[in-house]
Amino acid sequence: MLQGTTDGTLTVVTDATFADTVLAADRPVVVDFWARWCPPCVAVSRSLAELAGEFGDRLLVTTLDTDENPATARTYGVMSLPTLLVFSGGALVGSTVGSRPKSHLRLSFARHLAG
């Protein structure tokens, strides 16, 4: 069972819930590392909410506030925001740093579902 709360269509993860929600997930997981003071993060968040609806149960889209949860950001070397990390089977399998159009994100995520 997934841990964490949901913020619309995005699942909120924290340092405390990251392992259970992301690493133990039964499907690929996108983690959006963001902060309130980051304007590009807002645009990416909107796109992620829409994509979460499009991908449905095939992909879990999560969000992690780096100001409130710095340990996970440090663990994965997140240096710029927004950063999107993709995990599958508990392993880091992809990343995107910076704001990207929704079409780019859609293609990037779809690659992790093929196979």
Secondary structure, 3 states (H helix, E strand, C coil): CCCCEEECCEEECCCCCHHHHHHCCCCCEEEEEECCCCHHHHHHHHHHHHHHHHHHHHCEEEEEECCCCHHHHHHCCCCCCCEEEEEECCEEEEEEECCCCHHHHHHHHHHCCCC
